[in-house]
Amino acid sequence: MNKILLGLSILIFASCGNGNTKSNKAENSNESQFQWDFSKQRIFIYSFSQTVNGENKMDKDRPAAKTYITGVGHLNVRVKENNLADLSLTDIEMKMILFNEDGTPRDTMTQKAPTNVVQDMKPDGSFGDSNTDILFDMLFPLPNKNLEKGDSDKIPMQMPFNVNGSRLYSKGQNTLTFTGYEEIEGRNCAVLKGVIDISKLDIPEELKGEYECSTTGNATYYFDLENGFYVAADIQMLMDVMMDSETENEDDFGMFMKMKSDNVYKIRLEEIEE
């Protein structure tokens, strides 16, 4: 059971380590007014919570197994020298409830997730390595350009999808719209509304079967423009993954998998350690 829970925790935070297409995004564009202030070393400490309502089906003839997962801990932005910062998820306490087919709870497990660190974020929110930043484009996205109220910008994104050893990508974007200002946590913040749609999956002709990998959702982000840091974020995402490569030929290596999850994130600034 511990291996199952660890596997689910890896699934939940898998986006930390998989490709995005926007690294070094501001090198050839005008600097956006949405920039982190990394002028001095300090630590931004945020409360972090996630809930996941999930369904997992590994056999067409059996009902889906349902789970409810919570993760609570901290998200940290540690500003270093050279105008860079490290991001980390720490002290994440995870709880998973497994359900019977009739919907009654069957088992409850708890586990502390390993610390997850992503290094060298730039003030514009980009990273030098394009394989590290997709989670933080969900949680802490920043527009690539200056925005007036009502303007939008699209942050390109892609999610990896492993099909029997073949690595595919579902592509799309997080579309950010600057809607105005709002006070939250005692700070006057610019509000960005996000529409997440990562659902374009090109299947090579050589791969037989049916496949789906889709992430869609909505978010509200709160950024302190005057002082240059994130204050809060609320994100809701639906993830659908399906792979059906089974055939009637028993000699063929095929499999069936269908996973659905409703993910809700909540992030709030708790303190700034100078």
C-alpha positions as CSV (number, residue, x, y, z in Angstrom):
1,M,0.0,0.0,0.0
2,N,2.9,2.4,0.7
3,K,4.1,1.9,-2.8
4,I,0.7,2.7,-4.1
5,L,0.4,5.9,-2.1
6,L,3.9,7.0,-3.1
7,G,3.0,6.3,-6.7
8,L,0.0,8.5,-6.4
9,S,2.0,11.3,-4.8
10,I,4.4,11.1,-7.7
11,L,1.5,11.3,-10.1
12,I,0.1,14.4,-8.3
13,F,3.3,16.3,-8.4
14,A,4.6,14.8,-11.7
15,S,4.3,18.1,-13.4
16,C,7.4,19.3,-11.5
17,G,9.7,17.4,-13.8
18,N,8.2,17.4,-17.2
19,G,8.5,19.6,-20.2
20,N,7.2,23.1,-20.9
21,T,7.9,25.1,-24.0
22,K,8.4,28.6,-22.6
23,S,11.7,28.6,-20.8
24,N,13.8,31.8,-21.3
25,K,10.6,33.3,-22.5
26,A,11.5,37.0,-22.0
27,E,14.8,37.0,-23.8
28,N,13.4,38.3,-27.1
29,S,10.3,40.2,-25.8
30,N,9.6,43.4,-23.9
31,E,9.8,43.0,-20.1
32,S,6.4,42.4,-18.5
33,Q,5.2,44.4,-15.5
34,F,4.6,41.0,-13.9
35,Q,8.0,40.3,-12.5
36,W,9.2,38.8,-9.2
37,D,11.4,41.1,-7.1
38,F,14.6,39.1,-6.5
39,S,16.7,42.1,-5.7
40,K,17.5,40.7,-2.1
41,Q,17.8,37.3,-0.6
42,R,14.6,36.3,1.4
43,I,12.1,33.4,1.5
44,F,8.5,33.6,0.6
45,I,6.6,30.9,2.5
46,Y,3.1,29.9,1.3
47,S,0.6,27.5,2.6
48,F,-0.2,24.8,0.0
49,S,-3.1,22.5,-0.1
50,Q,-4.4,20.1,-2.8
51,T,-7.4,17.8,-3.0
52,V,-7.9,15.1,-5.6
53,N,-11.1,13.2,-6.3
54,G,-9.9,10.4,-8.5
55,E,-11.1,7.3,-10.5
56,N,-8.8,4.6,-11.8
57,K,-9.9,1.8,-14.1
58,M,-7.5,-0.9,-15.2
59,D,-10.0,-3.4,-16.5
60,K,-12.9,-2.7,-18.9
61,D,-15.1,-5.2,-17.1
62,R,-14.7,-3.9,-13.6
63,P,-15.9,-0.6,-12.1
64,A,-13.4,2.2,-11.5
65,A,-11.6,2.4,-8.2
66,K,-12.3,5.7,-6.5
67,T,-9.9,7.6,-4.2
68,Y,-9.9,10.9,-2.3
69,I,-6.5,12.4,-1.7
70,T,-5.4,15.5,0.2
71,G,-2.0,17.1,0.4
72,V,-1.2,19.9,2.9
73,G,2.2,21.6,3.4
74,H,4.3,24.5,2.2
75,L,5.4,26.0,-1.1
76,N,8.5,28.1,-0.7
77,V,10.3,30.6,-3.0
78,R,13.9,31.1,-1.7
79,V,15.5,34.1,-3.4
80,K,19.3,33.5,-3.9
81,E,22.0,35.7,-5.3
82,N,22.3,36.4,-9.0
83,N,18.6,37.3,-9.2
84,L,17.4,33.7,-9.1
85,A,15.2,31.7,-6.8
86,D,14.6,28.0,-5.8
87,L,11.1,26.7,-5.4
88,S,10.2,23.8,-3.1
89,L,7.3,21.8,-1.9
90,T,8.0,20.8,1.8
91,D,6.3,19.1,4.7
92,I,3.6,17.7,2.4
93,E,1.3,15.5,4.5
94,M,-0.8,13.3,2.2
95,K,-3.9,11.3,3.1
96,M,-5.7,8.9,0.8
97,I,-9.1,7.3,1.3
98,L,-9.9,4.2,-0.8
99,F,-13.6,3.4,-1.5
100,N,-15.5,0.2,-2.0
101,E,-17.6,-0.3,-5.1
102,D,-20.7,0.9,-3.2
103,G,-19.0,4.2,-2.3
104,T,-18.2,3.4,1.4
105,P,-14.7,4.1,2.7
106,R,-12.5,0.9,2.6
107,D,-9.1,2.1,3.8
108,T,-7.3,5.2,4.8
109,M,-3.5,5.8,4.4
110,T,-1.2,8.7,5.3
111,Q,2.3,9.5,4.0
112,K,4.7,12.4,4.0
113,A,5.7,13.2,0.5
114,P,9.5,13.8,-0.3
115,T,10.7,17.4,-0.6
116,N,10.6,18.6,-4.2
117,V,12.9,21.4,-5.3
118,V,13.1,23.2,-8.6
119,Q,16.2,25.4,-9.0
120,D,17.0,28.8,-10.6
121,M,13.7,30.4,-11.4
122,K,14.2,33.9,-13.0
123,P,12.1,37.0,-12.1
124,D,9.9,36.4,-15.2
125,G,8.9,33.0,-13.9
126,S,11.0,31.0,-16.4
127,F,13.7,28.5,-15.9
128,G,16.9,27.7,-17.7
129,D,15.8,24.0,-18.1
130,S,12.6,23.6,-20.0
131,N,12.0,20.3,-18.2
132,T,11.4,21.7,-14.8
133,D,8.7,24.3,-14.7
134,I,5.3,23.1,-15.7
135,L,3.9,22.7,-12.2
136,F,4.8,26.3,-11.4
137,D,3.2,27.6,-14.6
138,M,0.0,26.1,-13.1
139,L,0.6,27.6,-9.7
140,F,2.6,30.8,-10.3
141,P,2.2,31.7,-14.0
142,L,3.4,35.1,-15.3
143,P,2.5,36.8,-18.6
144,N,5.2,37.2,-21.2
145,K,4.3,40.8,-22.0
146,N,2.7,44.0,-20.5
147,L,-1.0,43.7,-20.0
148,E,-3.7,46.4,-19.7
149,K,-6.9,45.6,-18.0
150,G,-8.8,43.1,-20.2
151,D,-5.7,42.0,-22.1
152,S,-4.7,38.3,-22.3
153,D,-1.5,36.3,-22.8
154,K,-1.1,32.6,-23.6
155,I,1.5,30.5,-21.7
156,P,2.4,27.5,-23.9
157,M,2.4,24.2,-22.0
158,Q,2.7,20.5,-22.6
159,M,2.1,17.4,-20.5
160,P,4.0,14.1,-21.1
161,F,2.1,10.9,-21.9
162,N,3.9,7.5,-21.8
163,V,2.3,5.0,-24.2
164,N,4.0,1.6,-23.7
165,G,7.4,3.2,-23.7
166,S,6.6,5.9,-26.4
167,R,6.8,9.4,-25.0
168,L,4.0,11.6,-26.4
169,Y,3.0,15.1,-25.4
170,S,-0.4,16.7,-24.9
171,K,-0.1,20.4,-25.8
172,G,-2.0,23.5,-25.0
173,Q,-1.8,26.7,-23.0
174,N,-2.7,28.6,-19.8
175,T,-4.5,31.7,-21.1
176,L,-4.1,34.6,-18.5
177,T,-6.4,37.6,-18.6
178,F,-5.7,40.7,-16.4
179,T,-9.1,41.5,-15.0
180,G,-8.2,44.3,-12.5
181,Y,-7.3,44.7,-8.9
182,E,-8.5,43.1,-5.7
183,E,-7.4,43.2,-2.0
184,I,-6.5,39.8,-0.6
185,E,-4.5,38.9,2.5
186,G,-4.3,42.7,3.2
187,R,-2.5,43.4,-0.1
188,N,-3.7,45.2,-3.2
189,C,-3.2,42.6,-6.0
190,A,-3.5,42.4,-9.7
191,V,-5.9,39.6,-10.6
192,L,-5.2,37.2,-13.4
193,K,-7.9,34.8,-14.5
194,G,-6.4,31.6,-16.0
195,V,-8.0,29.2,-18.5
196,I,-6.0,26.0,-18.7
197,D,-6.5,23.8,-21.8
198,I,-3.8,21.1,-22.5
199,S,-5.6,18.6,-24.6
200,K,-4.1,18.5,-28.1
201,L,-2.6,15.1,-28.5
202,D,-1.2,13.9,-31.9
203,I,-1.1,10.1,-32.1
204,P,1.5,8.6,-34.5
205,E,0.0,6.3,-37.1
206,E,2.3,3.5,-35.8
207,L,0.5,3.4,-32.5
208,K,-2.6,1.3,-32.7
209,G,-5.4,1.9,-30.2
210,E,-7.2,4.8,-28.5
211,Y,-5.5,7.4,-26.4
212,E,-6.5,10.5,-24.5
213,C,-4.5,12.9,-22.3
214,S,-6.3,16.1,-21.3
215,T,-5.9,18.7,-18.6
216,T,-8.5,21.5,-18.5
217,G,-9.4,24.0,-15.8
218,N,-9.8,27.5,-14.4
219,A,-7.7,29.6,-12.0
220,T,-7.6,32.9,-10.2
221,Y,-4.1,34.3,-9.5
222,Y,-3.2,37.3,-7.2
223,F,0.1,39.1,-7.8
224,D,1.4,42.1,-5.9
225,L,2.6,44.3,-8.7
226,E,4.0,47.1,-6.5
227,N,6.2,44.7,-4.5
228,G,6.8,42.0,-7.0
229,F,5.6,38.7,-5.6
230,Y,2.7,36.3,-5.6
231,V,0.1,36.5,-2.8
232,A,-2.4,33.8,-3.6
233,A,-3.7,31.4,-6.2
234,D,-6.8,29.2,-6.6
235,I,-6.7,26.5,-9.3
236,Q,-9.2,23.8,-10.3
237,M,-8.2,21.2,-13.0
238,L,-9.8,18.2,-14.5
239,M,-7.3,15.5,-15.8
240,D,-8.4,12.7,-18.1
241,V,-6.0,10.0,-19.2
242,M,-7.0,6.9,-21.3
243,M,-5.0,4.2,-23.0
244,D,-6.6,1.3,-24.8
245,S,-4.2,-0.8,-26.9
246,E,-5.9,-4.2,-26.2
247,T,-6.7,-6.4,-29.2
248,E,-8.4,-9.8,-29.6
249,N,-5.0,-11.3,-30.4
250,E,-3.7,-12.8,-27.1
251,D,-0.1,-12.6,-28.4
252,D,-0.3,-8.8,-28.7
253,F,1.0,-6.8,-25.8
254,G,-1.8,-4.4,-25.0
255,M,-3.3,-2.7,-22.0
256,F,-6.2,-0.7,-20.8
257,M,-6.1,2.2,-18.4
258,K,-8.5,5.0,-17.7
259,M,-7.8,7.7,-15.0
260,K,-9.9,10.8,-14.1
261,S,-9.1,13.3,-11.4
262,D,-10.6,16.6,-10.2
263,N,-7.7,18.6,-8.7
264,V,-8.1,21.7,-6.5
265,Y,-5.1,23.8,-5.4
266,K,-5.1,26.6,-2.8
267,I,-2.0,28.7,-2.1
268,R,-1.7,31.7,0.3
269,L,1.3,33.8,1.4
270,E,2.0,33.1,5.1
271,E,5.2,35.1,5.7
272,I,8.3,36.6,4.2
273,E,11.6,35.7,6.0
274,E,14.0,38.6,5.3
